């Protein structure tokens, strides 16, 4: 895949989507949704994983920035993803955070935050008239180097992923329940629907709608948080992919997001 095939106008449009820095979630991808292990594996291996141990490895990262009158925070989430088989995938997502205080009484601190580990297993493969179904289990580990960089206790998440390839677009539906531990917050139920539409061999349009509901809260408290994401994915070469987009919030807020992925096996 040759980078020169991408016209200057398309490159400018991609950059424009990412212009404007705001609060970015700590994620190495621009969407909340995950795809099934099979659909995310770029090259299906004909040999066992241990004969080509790095071929199905994917690494990536992102950038986040947020600021207020007290401090400025820079976040660099990382992504390490490995397909052991076509059905089973393990993901590690550490994050490095740098907090710079703007006032004498606000501490400046930097270091690694909490670590999130996720396992996905596809128990029902995709067919012509049905999507694939995968089980998702995740744990957030309180590994932060400083209390300001993470949360106490562990969070446990259980979910279901439905993925379908419609030739010119992919659709992923995620339902995730998170048991919040160690801090005074209610559990959450997250539902996200994402679609990736292929513009050409290099560019994909990404659209996602997500809803996060807190359970066990009083009826007069705010229970739902909705957001929509619109972005572009640019496959620079068989190995490197860039994603940029904008997340729109309910209250009129928005945030820019950026992420990159490097596939060892190539596309």
C-alpha positions in Angstrom: 0.0 0.0 0.0 1.6 3.3 -1.1 1.2 6.5 1.0 1.4 8.6 -2.2 -2.0 7.1 -3.3 -3.6 9.3 -0.6 -4.4 12.8 -2.1 -3.3 16.0 -0.3 -7.0 17.0 0.1 -7.8 13.8 1.9 -4.7 14.1 4.1 -5.8 17.7 5.0 -9.3 16.5 5.9 -7.9 13.8 8.2 -5.7 16.4 10.0 -8.7 18.8 10.3 -10.8 16.2 12.1 -8.1 16.0 14.8 -7.6 19.8 15.2 -8.6 21.3 18.5 -7.4 19.8 21.8 -9.8 19.0 24.5 -10.4 16.4 27.2 -9.6 13.0 25.7 -10.5 9.7 27.4 -7.7 7.4 28.4 -8.0 5.0 25.5 -5.5 3.9 22.8 -8.5 3.7 20.3 -10.9 6.5 19.4 -14.0 4.4 20.1 -15.3 2.5 23.1 -16.4 -0.5 21.0 -14.3 -3.6 20.5 -14.5 -6.1 17.6 -14.5 -9.8 17.8 -11.0 -11.5 17.9 -11.5 -13.0 14.4 -12.5 -9.8 12.7 -9.6 -7.9 14.3 -7.0 -10.4 13.2 -5.4 -8.9 10.1 -3.8 -12.1 8.8 -5.3 -15.5 9.7 -2.4 -17.8 10.7 -2.2 -21.3 9.1 0.3 -22.3 11.7 0.0 -22.3 15.5 0.8 -19.0 17.3 3.9 -20.4 18.9 5.5 -21.0 15.5 5.2 -17.4 14.6 5.0 -15.8 18.1 5.0 -12.1 17.0 2.9 -12.4 13.8 -0.4 -11.7 15.5 0.9 -9.0 17.9 -0.5 -5.5 17.6 0.8 -2.4 19.5 -0.6 1.1 19.6 -1.0 4.2 21.6 -3.0 7.5 21.9 -2.7 11.0 23.3 -5.0 12.9 25.7 -5.0 16.4 27.0 -7.1 18.2 29.5 -6.7 21.4 31.4 -8.5 23.7 33.9 -7.6 26.5 36.2 -5.7 24.2 38.6 -3.7 21.8 36.5 -2.9 20.4 33.0 -3.0 16.7 32.4 -1.2 14.8 29.6 -2.1 11.2 29.0 -0.4 8.6 26.8 -2.4 5.4 26.8 -0.7 2.3 25.3 -2.1 -0.8 23.7 -0.7 -4.3 23.5 -3.0 -6.8 21.8 -2.3 -10.5 21.0 -4.4 -13.1 19.2 -3.5 -16.5 20.5 -6.0 -18.1 18.2 -8.6 -16.8 15.7 -11.1 -17.0 18.6 -9.1 -15.8 21.6 -7.5 -12.4 22.2 -5.7 -10.8 25.1 -5.3 -7.0 25.5 -3.1 -5.0 27.9 -3.7 -1.2 28.2 -1.3 0.7 30.5 -1.3 4.5 30.6 1.4 7.1 31.4 0.1 10.4 32.8 1.8 13.7 33.5 0.0 16.2 35.7 1.4 19.7 35.9 0.0 21.9 38.7 -0.7 25.6 37.9 -1.0 26.7 41.5 1.5 26.3 44.4 -0.9 24.1 46.3 -1.5 21.7 43.3 1.0 18.8 43.2 2.7 18.0 39.9 3.1 14.2 39.4 3.9 11.8 36.6 4.1 8.1 36.1 2.1 5.1 35.1 -1.6 4.9 36.0 -3.9 1.9 36.4 -3.5 -1.1 34.1 -6.5 -2.6 32.3 -6.4 -6.2 31.0 -9.1 -7.6 28.7 -9.7 -11.1 27.4 -12.1 -11.8 24.4 -13.3 -15.2 23.2 -15.4 -15.7 20.1 -17.8 -18.5 20.9 -20.1 -18.1 17.8 -18.5 -17.5 14.4 -20.0 -15.1 11.8 -22.1 -16.6 9.0 -23.9 -15.0 6.1 -27.1 -14.1 8.0 -25.7 -13.8 11.6 -23.0 -11.9 13.4 -20.2 -13.3 15.4 -20.6 -13.3 19.2 -17.8 -12.9 21.7 -17.5 -12.8 25.4 -15.5 -10.0 27.0 -14.0 -9.9 30.5 -11.8 -7.1 31.8 -10.1 -6.1 35.0 -8.7 -2.7 36.0 -5.8 -3.1 38.3 -4.8 -0.4 40.8 -1.2 -0.1 39.7 -0.9 3.7 39.7 2.4 5.0 40.9 0.6 7.8 42.8 -3.0 8.1 44.1 -3.6 11.1 41.8 -2.9 8.8 38.8 -5.5 6.1 39.4 -8.4 4.8 41.5 -8.3 2.4 44.5 -9.6 -1.1 44.3 -10.3 -3.2 41.2 -13.1 -2.9 38.6 -14.4 -6.0 37.0 -16.3 -5.9 33.6 -18.3 -8.6 31.8 -19.7 -8.1 28.4 -20.9 -9.4 25.0 -19.6 -8.3 21.5 -21.6 -8.8 18.3 -19.7 -8.1 15.1 -20.9 -8.3 11.4 -19.1 -7.6 8.1 -21.3 -6.2 5.4 -18.6 -6.0 2.7 -18.4 -2.2 2.6 -18.9 -1.7 6.3 -18.3 -3.4 9.7 -20.7 -3.1 12.6 -19.8 -3.8 16.3 -22.4 -3.8 19.1 -21.0 -4.0 22.7 -22.8 -4.4 26.0 -20.6 -4.2 29.1 -21.4 -4.3 32.8 -18.7 -3.0 35.2 -18.6 -3.8 38.9 -16.9 -0.7 40.5 -14.7 -1.6 43.4 -12.7 0.4 45.9 -14.3 3.8 45.4 -17.7 5.4 46.0 -19.3 5.1 42.6 -22.2 3.1 41.2 -21.8 0.2 38.8 -22.1 1.0 35.1 -23.8 -0.5 32.1 -22.3 0.6 28.8 -23.9 0.0 25.4 -22.0 1.1 22.3 -22.7 0.7 18.6 -20.0 1.4 16.0 -19.7 1.2 12.3 -16.7 1.4 10.0 -17.5 2.4 6.4 -14.8 1.8 3.8 -14.2 4.9 1.7 -11.3 3.4 -0.2 -8.3 1.2 0.4 -6.7 3.7 2.7 -9.5 5.6 4.4 -12.4 4.4 6.6 -15.2 6.5 8.2 -15.8 5.7 11.8 -19.1 6.5 13.6 -20.0 5.4 17.1 -22.9 6.1 19.6 -22.3 5.1 23.2 -24.5 5.2 26.3 -23.2 4.7 29.9 -25.8 4.2 32.6 -25.1 4.1 36.3 -27.1 1.5 38.3 -28.1 1.7 41.9 -28.2 5.5 42.0 -31.1 7.6 43.4 -33.8 8.4 40.8 -33.1 12.1 40.9 -29.4 11.7 40.2 -27.9 11.9 36.7 -27.8 8.3 35.5 -27.0 8.4 31.8 -24.0 9.7 29.8 -24.3 9.7 26.0 -21.7 10.5 23.4 -21.2 10.2 19.7 -17.8 9.8 17.9 -17.1 10.6 14.2 -13.6 10.1 12.8 -11.4 8.7 10.1 -9.0 5.8 10.0 -6.0 6.0 7.7 -4.2 2.8 6.8 -0.8 4.3 5.9 0.8 1.0 5.0 0.2 -2.7 5.7 1.5 -2.2 9.2 0.6 1.3 10.4 -2.9 2.7 11.0 -3.8 6.2 12.3 -7.2 7.2 13.8 -8.4 10.7 14.5 -11.8 12.0 15.4 -14.1 14.1 17.6 -16.3 12.9 20.5 -19.5 14.9 21.0 -21.0 15.0 24.5 -24.6 15.6 25.6 -23.9 19.0 27.2 -22.4 20.4 24.0 -18.9 19.5 25.0 -16.5 17.9 22.5 -13.1 16.4 22.6 -10.4 15.5 20.0 -9.0 12.0 19.9 -6.0 10.5 18.3 -4.6 6.9 18.2 -2.2 4.8 16.2 -1.7 1.0 15.7 1.2 -1.1 14.4 0.4 -4.6 13.3 3.5 -6.9 13.3 2.0 -9.3 10.8 0.7 -6.6 8.5 -2.7 -6.1 6.9 
